[in-house]
Amino acid sequence: QVQLLESGGGLVQAGGSLRLSCAPSGSIFRFNTMGWYRQAPGEQRELVATITSGGATNYADSVKGRFTISRDNARKTVYLQMSSLQPEDTAVYYCHYSRTGGGGESWGQGTQVTVSS
């Protein structure tokens, strides 16, 4: 079982920046993918960005060029640097962990990001 502790959400004006952090604990498999998803009110949860344990990244088209996902393997922490934030980025952001090859996944409790116009 992997637990995910998120931090860094908050309220920011349009054009501003925030950095989210996700620190996993528990039985973390060496080969894994971690990432961020978001869910706005009345919408389905959607992918924002993912990063593998080898460093390969994937981004939603809507955040390319504005968001950067990274990981500190020594601390096992994943970060999402969000810049040029827009009101449409307002959502609850969830950290996600999945073991490469299947066998388990975990979700964080979510952190609210609100962008005011």
C-alpha positions, -999 to +999 in steps of 0.1 A: +000+000+000+013+034-010+001+066+007+004+099-011+007+133+007+000+163-014+007+199-006+010+233-023-025+241-035-041+275-029-056+307-044-037+326-071-045+353-096-045+346-133-010+346-147+004+335-114+023+303-104+020+275-079+040+244-071+024+212-060+043+184-042+034+148-037+054+127-012+047+089-013+053+066+016+049+028+021+057+000-003+070+020-033+080-002-062+112+008-079+096+010-114+065+032-113+047+061-128+035+091-108+014+120-119-012+146-114-048+145-124-075+172-118-112+174-114-132+206-118-168+208-104-192+189-127-164+175-148-146+142-150-112+137-136-085+143-163-049+137-168-026+167-162+009+152-164+028+120-156+064+110-151+079+076-149+107+064-126+130+067-156+120+104-161+098+101-192+070+127-191+036+131-206+014+162-206-022+171-214-023+195-244-040+221-223-010+225-200+019+220-223+044+248-221+029+261-188+032+231-164+064+211-156+064+178-138+096+166-121+106+141-095+133+139-069+141+102-067+162+106-035+132+120-017+107+101-038+088+133-043+070+145-074+064+182-082+041+200-105+053+235-113+023+255-127+029+288-144+007+312-164-023+298-145-058+305-159-092+303-143-099+272-163-071+255-143-092+257-112-098+222-099-089+197-072-056+182-081-049+146-073-015+129-071-015+094-085+009+064-082+009+033-103+033+003-102+048-004-136+034-036-150+003-034-129-003-046-094-015-015-077-023+022-077-029+049-052-046+083-051-039+113-029-066+131-010-065+160-034-055+196-031-076+226-042-062+250-068-082+281-074-073+307-100-091+340-099-096+362-129 
